[in-house]
């Protein structure tokens, strides 16, 4: 009787599964994904993209779509290089786990015990931070990304000046994404390896070379940018028609981000990378790259996360939702199936990779068409569905229907996030704020960020300019109460958003402080005209 019940149960299960999914060959899956991706990119007028798909541990599709450069009419190939930005964090997290495993060091070892050069904000709980805290984004410190984005500090300075970034939360309380602590994690990896090699060399030796990722590298380490795609950004009117092309090396200074975002790769190479992870650390060439223990460690849930992406698609229950962060990977579920994901964005570029380990499948996607977050969310969910043997929950016809996008402006982030008044309004504002501009000019310093320079331009409208790092070039538009809108200057700096700056603490006809309100909303850095020397490094007192 028991055997009969089992047979009936299995028969019911097979009927149930067949009604929701179909068994397709790898070729059929590849063709179906290719048709969907190609159709969506065409109807939504993407410039270019590349794609790598892995099924059952094997690469079944690598392809380029659209144009690498519109002006030169160059098509995207599987060997075109795209910056994968924050997907670099997955590489860094796996590198750290590989080194810790080899050296038999616990991930919960305090960073100060791994590297004597580490200093943190002067509170005892912050001195007890571990690599687990760094890699899971639970240090309790706001992001302060513009230190890197605008090139105000080099990587070594960032590592040494993190101690001046004030936490806004206790550690391990809440997920708070942080690029700078991944930069520091790369430094700790160098210390653990103890072989004189920097993070880039460690990534090459541990991953690129043994896996065979021959066309992968680092954005700032290029002799030339041949083979790179050019980034495209919607103009300030927010349409997809008028796109601005930037040189391929516009984000060259992203190398300062190193372990948090500087890797560049191709569809061909990313297919090899995904296959290695999905085959539990064994590359397609048969070489063992990582232990299974190291791979399992990065996917473990570390801290919960409330995903905002599903809201773009109406919170349909069958769509994917990230629920937690591990180490260098988001974890989530789609239709009850667990996936692991990380994305990466630079203005004009976007990349994502997603792994479905239960079926040893996944994909990597990169585009040189900035923003379009809704389209990307649809694409990611649909490829996931197809890999699972299901029809996409959002059909291609639905995805191409412009009505789906009417209430979603996906191009609000970059560039020029502030609405710029018309010329006539500028004149009125200038007359209203026709005060002595020399009280603003000069150099302002911050221990973490470095220096800002404010100069008189002699122009009729933008009478002041502000420079920070090698990308922060702004003309200052006065508003009220010593507050200025920093409008990005033409050229490469135009890819940077407009920002708000406020001058305060006027004494003897001069402003002594400048608050960069847009640099970090949670804790805007204050730059001072007469900043004293850096305080000494904090050291814990030894107990008797």
N, C-alpha and C positions, 0 to 999 in steps of 0.2 A: 504493500500500500504506500509506503514511504517513497519507493522508487517511482511509482505512478505520479505522485504529487510533484516529485522533482522534475520528471519529464514534462508534465503540464506546465510547471513554472518556467522551465527553460523555453518551451515553445511560446508561451505568452511573452517572455522577455524578448525573444527574437522578433516576434511580430511587432512588439512595441517599438523596438529599436529601429526596425526597418521603416516604420512609419514616420520617424523623425530624422533619419539620416540614411545615407546610401553609401555603399562600399564602392569607391571610385579608385581607378588606377592612379599611380603617381602622375602619369601623363595627362589624364583627365583633370586631376586637381590643378596641375600647373596651367593647363589651358583655361580652366574656369577662372582662376585667379588672374591670369594675364588679361582675359577679356574684361573682367570687372575693373581692374586697376586701369588698364588702358582707356576704357570707356569713361571712367570717372575723371581721370586727368584731362581727357580731351574736352568733355562737356563743361568742366569747371575751369578750363583754360589755365592749367598749370604750365609753367615754363618747361621744367624738366624734372626728372626723378630717376632713381634706380631702385631695384628690388632684388632681394635674394630670398628664396623660400626653401626651407628644409622640411622634409616629411620622412618619418621613420628613421631619422638619423642621417639621411642622405640629402644632398642638395638637388632639388628637382627643377629649380628655375632661377636663373640670374638674367636680368634684362635692364636695359636703359630705355627711358621714355623721353620724348620731347627734345629740348635743346639745352646744351651746356652753355652756349652763348648765342643769343638771338642775333646780334649785330653781325657775327661771322657765320651764322647759320650752321653751327657745329652741333651735331647730335650727341646726346648722352650715350656713352657705352658702359659696359660692365666694369671697365677699368678707369673710368673717370673718378677723380678724387672729390669726396664730399667731406667737409668737417662734420664729425659726428657729435661734437660738443660734449654735453653731459653724459652721453653714453660712455665716455671715457671713465666715468666713475665705476662702471661695472668692471673695467679692466683693472683699475686701481684696487678695488675691493678684493678681487680675485688674486691679484699680485700679493697683497698684504696677507691674505689667508694662506697662500702658497708658502711664503717666507716664514710665517709663524709656525706652520706645520713642520716645515723642514728644520727649523731651529728649536722646535718643541717649546714654544712660548705660548702662554695663554692669551687669548684676545682680551681678557679682563685684567691683564697686567696694566698698572698705571703708566701712562705715557711718560711721566717724569722719571720712572724707573727704567724706561727703555732708552731715553735720551736726556742727558744732563742739561742740554741746551734748551729744553722746553720750559717755558714760563707761561702762566695763564693769568687771567684777572685775579686780583689779590683777594680771593675768598677761598676758604679751605676746600669747599666742595668742587670748585673748578680745578683745583690742583690734583684732584683725584680722578679726573677724566681718563677714559681708556680709549683704545682704538675702536672698540665697539661703539662708544658714544660718538666718536668722530664719523665713522662710516654709516651710522644709522641716523645722523642729523639730530642728535638729541643733546647738544651741548648747552642749550639755553641761551644762545647768542644770536641776535639778528644777523641778516645775510651780509650787508655791506658790500654788495657785488661791485659797486662802481669803483672801488679801489683797483680791481682787476680790469673791468671793462674800459675804463678811461686811461688805464696805464699809469696811474699815479704812483705805483710802487712796483718794483720788480719782485720776482718770486722769493728771493732770499729775504728781502725786507718784509714781505707779507708774513713769512714764517716767524720773523723776529718781533713783529709788531702786533700780532694777534692779541697779546696781553693787554693792549690798550682798548680793545673792543669790549664795551660794557655789556654783560648779559642782561636780558630782560626777564628771564625765567630761571628757575632752578634746573639743574641738569636732570635729564631723564623724565621730565614731566610731559613734554609735548614735542611732536615732530616740528622742526624748524629748519628747513632746507638751508644748506650752508656750503658754498663753494670753497671758502677759505680753509675750512678744516679738512677738506679733501686735499688741498695743496699741502697742508701740514702732514697729512697721512702719507703723501708721497715722500716727504722728507723722512718720516719715521721708517718707511720701507727701505730707504737708502741706508739708514743707521742699522736696521736689522740685517740687511744683506751683508754689510761690512766688507765690501769688496772694492770700494772706491768708485763704483759706478753710480751714475745719477739715475733718476727715475726713468728717463727716456731709454737709456741703455738696458735697464732692468726689464722694461716692457718688451724691448726688441729681443733680448736673450731668452726671456721666459715664455713669450707668446708669439711675436711676429715670425721669428726665424724657425722655431720648431714646428709651428702650425703651417708655415708656408704662406704667410700673409705678405707677399713680396711687394705689393704696391701700397702698403699702409705706412704711415709715418706721423709726423707732428707738424702742426700748422706753421709754427714759427721757425722750423728747422729746414725750410726749403731753400735750395739754391735758386730755383725759379718756380713759377706756378703753372708751368705747362701741364696739361692734363687735369687741371682743376676746373670745376664749373664756376661760373660767375653768379653771384647772388643778385636777386631781383626783389625790389621792395615796392609795394604800391605807393603811388604819390599821395600827397597830403589830402587829396580829395577823397581818398578811401576807395577808389574804384580799382578793378582788376584790369582796366584797359591801359591806363597810363602807368607803366612800371619804370622804375629807375634802376639802371644797371650800375653796379659798383665793381671795382677791380677785384679779382679773385683773392688778392692778399689784403683786403680791407681790414680783416680782423687779425692781422699778423700778430699783433701784441697779445692775442689770446693765449699765446705761449706762456705768458705770465701765469695763466691759470693751470698750466701743466696737468697735474694729476686729476684736476676736476673738469677739464674740458678741451684739451688741445689735440687729441688724436684725429687724424684724417684717414679715411679708408674708402674702399670700393665695394660694389655689390659682390664681386667675385670673392674678395677677402672676407667680407662679413658673413658670407655663406659658410666659409670654413670655420669662422669663429663660433657661430651658432651651433654648427654640427659638433664641434669639440665639446661644448657645454652639454648638449643634449645626449651625447654619447658618454656622459659621465666622466669627462676629463680626457678622453682618448680622441686624438685628431684623426681626420680622414686618412692621413698617411700612416696610421697605426701607432704613432708615438703617444705615450701617456704624458699629458701636460700637467694635469692636476689630479690630486687624490679625490676620491668620492667624498671624503670627509670635508675637504675645503669647499667643494661645490655645495654640499648640503648646508654648510654653515652660512653662506651668503643668502640663501633663500629662506632661512628661518625668520619668522615674524619677530621684529624688534620693537616696533612702535606703531600704534594704530594711526590711520589717516582717513580723512573724509574727502573723497574724490569729488571734484567739481565737474569733470568732463561729462558724465552721464546727463547732467542738467541740460547740456547743449542739445541733447537728443530726446528730451522729454522724459528722462528717467524710465525708459522702457525696461521691464524686468529682465528681458533676454539680452540686454547689452552689458558689456563688460564694465566692471567697477573695481578700482583699486581700493583695497581695504587696509593695507599696512605697508611698511617699508622694512626691508631686510638690511642687507649690507650691499649697497650699490644696485639694488633692484627693488622696484615696487612689486608687491604681491596683490593679486586680486582674483576675481571669479567672473566668468561669463557663462551663463546658462548652467551654473553649477560646476563648471570645469575651472580648475585653478590655472592661472597664468602668471608669468613674471615679465616685467616690462621696465624699460627706462627709455626716456626720450632725451633729445638734446636740441637746443635752440640757440642760434645766433641770428641776428637780424638778417633776413634774406636766406636763411638756411633752416631746415628742420630735419631731424632724423629720429627714428624710433626702432627699437628691436623688441620682439615679443617671443617668449618661449612657452610652449605648452608641453611640459615635461611628461605628462601622462601618456602622450602619443609620440614623444620624441620629435616634436615638430615646432616650427617657429618661422619667423621672417624678420627681415631688416628692410627698412624703407627710408630713403633720403630724398629731399627735394631742395631745389634752389629757388623756390617761390615762397617768399615769406608769408607768415601768418596762415590763413585758411585753416584754422583749428577745427572747425566743424567738419569740413571735408576730410581732414585727416582722421578724425574720430570715427567717421563713417567707414573709411577705408580699413582702419585697423580692426574694427568689429567685423567687417564683412570677410576679410581674409581669415580671421579666426573661425568664423562660421564655416567657411569652405573647407578649411583644414580638418574640421570636425565632421565633415561629410554632410553638412546642412546647407540649405539655401540661405543666402544672406538675409538677415532679419530686415534690412533695408535694401530693397531691390535697386538695381542700377537705374531703372526709370525713376524711382523715388529720389535717389541720390542726385540725379541730374535735374530734378524739378526745382526751378528757381524759387518757388513758393516756400520751400524748406528753409531758405536762407534769408527770407525777407526781414525777419525780426532778429537776425543775428549779424552783427557787424564784427567780422573776424579780423579787421585790420585797424584796430584802435590802439595798438600798443606802440608800434614804431612806424615811420618816424613822426616827429612833430605832434606830440600828444596834446599840446595846448593849442587852442584856437587863437590864431594870430589876428589882431584887429586890422581893419583896413587902414590904408595910408592916412586918410583924413582923421581917423580916430587916434592914430599914432601922434599926429601933430597936436591934438587936444591934450593927450596924456603928457606929451613932452612939455607943453606950456604949463600944465598943472604942476609938473614936477621939475620946474626950471631952477633947481637949487644948485648949490656949489658941489659939483661932482668930484672935486679933488679930495673931499673928505672920505670918499670910498676907495680911492686908488691906493695901491700898495700890495704888499705880500702878506698873506695870512697862512698860518701853519697849524697843523694838527699832528699829534704824535703818531697816530695810526695811518692817516691818509697822506701825509706829506704837505705840499704847499699849493696854494691857489694864488694866482696873480691877477689883479684887477688893474686895467689901464684905461686911460682916456684915449678915445679914438679920433677926436676932432671932427667927427661927423655930425650932421644936423639931427639925425634921428637916434641912431644907436650911439650914444655918446660915451658909453663904457663897454669894454669887452672883458671877458673872464676866461682864463686858461687854466686847465688842470690836466696834468699828464700829457700824453701825446695824442689823445682823441677828444678831450674835452675842450672844444673851442666854441665859445658862445658870445653872441652880441646880447647886451643886457637891455631889456625893455622895462622902463620904470612903471610901477603901478601905484600903490599907495603905501604909506608908512614904511618907507625904506625897503620895500620888497620889490624884487625884480624878476621878470621872466627871462631866463637864459635861453635864447633862440639859437639853435645849432647853426653854425656857419656853413656856407656851401663847401662842397668837396667831401672827402671821406668822413669828416665830422658830422655831416648832415644825417648820417645813419644813426646818430645818437639822439634820443628824445630831448625835447625841450624840458627845462628844469626850473625850479623855483629857488631863489636865493634871498636871504633876508639879512640886512645889516643891522647891528645893534650896538649898544654900549658906546654912545657918542661921548667923547671927552675932549675938551679943548679943540673943538671943530674937526675931529677925526673919528671915524668909526673904528672901534677896536675889535669887533667880532663879526664874523660872517657865518651864518648858519646855512648849510647846504641841505635844505628841507627835502629835496628829492633824492638825495644820495641814499638815505635809509629812513623810511617813514617811521619805523618803530623807535629809532634813536638817531635823529639827525645829527651828523657830526658838526661840531663847532670849531671853526678855524679862528685863531687869534693872531692879532698883529704882532704882539710882543710875547710870544710863547717862550717859557723858560726851558731849560734843558730837561731831557727825559728823566723821569724818576728812576732810581736804581731798581734792579730786578728784585722782585719779592722772593724771599726764601723763608720756608717754614722754620720755626724754631724747634730745635730738637728737644725732646722731653728727657728729663733726668732718668 
